[in-house]
């Protein structure tokens, strides 16, 4: 009489694998968990650089940057307020004005306190200024 052998894992083998996976998760999780805010800050900086490039193209065509009142919307639609741009690229310079990774609008000021224009995100706290994790993401730093 032949004995049938069952294939599969024993309860002890499964428990050993679960414990190993748990130990790996305990080692890796703390290193990965805090990276969400860092990734958002990096994304905001990349978006600021893209908006800066669009603003530079706007200036090349029109001879000036948009005013604070005209805002970043002038990169999407031709401004109708004074001073109107001499030349404006059909289709605009951006498809739409992005919001920062925290869902807030970027702040644009012309003239700026730090250059011809200031462009920044207020960061996760949504308030201008701040230190540490609440620090603004800017085009001048």
Secondary structure by P-SEA (a helix, b strand, c coil): cbbbbbbcccaaaaaaaaaaaaaaaaacccccccaaaaaaaaaaaaaaaaaaaaaaaaaaaccccccccccccccccccccccccccccccccccccccccccbbbbbbcccccccbbbbbcccccccccccccccccccc
